[in-house]
Amino acid sequence: MAPVVLTLVLNIAGGPKLRDFAFLYLGLVAIIAVTFGLWPSLLAALASFLLVDYYFVAPYYTLTIGGEQDIVNLVVLLGVASLVGGLGSLRRSAQIRSEALARDLQVANKELERLNHEQAEAAQVALRLAVTEQQVKALEESDRARREFLANVSHDLRTPISTILTGSTSVIDDPSISPRARASLESVAAEARRLNAVVADMLDMARIEGNALDLQIEPVDLGLAVGSAADRLHRNSPERQVNVRRDEEGHFVLADWGRLGQVLDNLLSNADRAAPPKTAIDADVSTDPDQRLACVRVRDHGPGIPEELGDRVFERFVRGTRSGGGTGLGLAIVKGLVEAQAGRVWIDSVGGGATIAFCLPLADISEADSDQRVDRRSAVRRGDQVEDQGGSG
């Protein structure tokens, strides 16, 4: 269309008299070659050849040639237009390639910047991870050393404490000592027993954290274990009533009898310290057949557990208003012992009295085996032969 437009302009300006301005077609073909490429420029050169022949070469308005000079002029026009168009097309192709290369380089630079940024971030993350790993290792080593220290100290304290207990209790029975000396010795023996309970708690905590518990897992009557723990509490606190309720008979669970008794002793001891005088402690035993669990809920009527503590009461040395003279290890030991027997423990209520619950997996036993175990546990465990493994709570 560009040669047609140029032809219209030249015809309006003067028509055939402007035949000497035919070189303008060369410039037009060059512009088309640079802008659109080789083939459009060749098409424009051919159109220019025909238009110049038709409008500006005699005889006018026909596609005939009047002389040899006109043939030469037209051939030169077509040849020069083709040459200029080809050169312009080559320049345009080179320009297109350079622009594409520039775009590729720009994309590559952006990708390189992104990779460098990610590499820098990865290096920072790796550095932070290395520092964190060193800190974790240092904390683990410190915690291991602390546990070993507590275990060693607790173990070394048991011998002198046992000596103090043996000596003080043996002298108390001597009728020749004065009442004042006997009272002092009874105070020494009581404090030695309390210290022995604290040491026992520390040793148990060290065993739990070191996964060194020696458990004898067998089917155990959970209701019988709760009743035995209630009897032991009654011997220490005769005025405290424990209401044991069961939804059915024979709640057999897989547990260690001694460690289960320690869990119950700690829970009842905590409830005894927290409950006001002349109030009862409720111990409910129930089963969850769908989950294959048997659960115990120990509830007192004391001030309850502050909401801000929540499950933190199961952490070591965390003591609330209800802890009394405890060491803060009792509930941590309860949690460790219950979880070591494939159970779980939680706070069932807070405020207005507290309910601490735990569950253990049910045992699959026959009815005859159940009666036999109840008879054996009743004969052996209900008497004074039960060893109170509970700590200070």
HUURPE-V450579 format. One record per backbone hydrogen bond with DSSP energy under -1.0 kcal/mol. CO is the residue of the C=O (numbers start at 1). NH is the residue of the N-H. Records with the same first field share a line. If there is no record, write none. Layout:
BEGIN
CO->NH  NH
END
This chain:
BEGIN
1->5
2->6
3->7
4->8
5->9
6->10
7->11
8->12
9->13
10->14  15
14->17
15->18
16->19
18->21
19->22
21->24
22->25
23->27
24->28
25->29
26->30
27->31
28->32
29->33
30->34
31->35
32->36
33->37
37->41
38->42
39->43
40->44
41->45
42->46
43->47
44->48
45->49
46->50
47->51
48->52
49->53
50->54
51->55
52->56
54->61
58->66
67->71
68->72
69->73
70->74
71->75
72->76
73->77
74->78
75->79
76->80
77->81
78->82
79->83
80->84
81->85
82->86
83->87
84->88
85->89
86->90
87->91
88->92
89->93
90->94
91->95
92->96
93->97
94->98
95->99
96->100
97->101
98->102
99->103
100->104
101->105
102->106
103->107
104->108
105->109
106->110
107->111
108->112
109->113
110->114
111->115
112->116
113->117
114->118
115->119
116->120
117->121
118->122
119->123
120->124
121->125
122->126
123->127
124->128
125->129
126->130
127->131
128->132
129->133
130->134
131->135
132->136
133->137
134->138
135->139
136->140
137->141
138->142
139->143
140->144
141->145
142->146
143->147
144->148
145->149
146->150
147->151
148->152
149->153
150->154
151->155
152->156
153->157
157->161
158->162
159->163
160->164
161->165
162->166
163->167
164->168
165->169
166->170
167->171
168->172
169->173
171->174
174->177
178->182
179->183
180->184
181->185
182->186
183->187
184->188
185->189
186->190
187->191
188->192
189->193
190->194
191->195
192->196
193->197
194->198
195->199
196->200
197->201
198->202
199->203
200->204
201->205
202->206
203->207
204->208
205->209
206->210
207->212
208->211
218->255
220->253
221->225
222->226
223->227
224->228
225->229
226->230
227->231
228->232
229->233
230->234
231->235
232->236
233->237
237->240
241->281
243->283
245->285
250->252
251->222
252->363
253->220
255->218
256->260
257->261
258->262
259->263
260->264
261->265
262->266
263->267
264->268
265->269
266->270
267->271
268->272
269->273
270->274
271->275
276->279
281->243
282->299
283->245
284->297
285->247
286->295
288->292  293
292->362
293->288
294->360
295->286
296->358
297->284
298->356
299->282
306->309  310
309->312
310->313
311->314
312->315
315->318
320->323
323->326
328->317
329->333
330->334
331->335
332->336
333->337
334->338
335->339
336->340
338->343
339->342
344->359
346->357
354->300
355->348  349
356->298
357->346
358->296
359->344
360->294
361->254
366->370
367->371
368->372
369->373
370->374
371->375
372->376
373->377
374->378
375->379
376->380
377->381
383->386
387->389
END
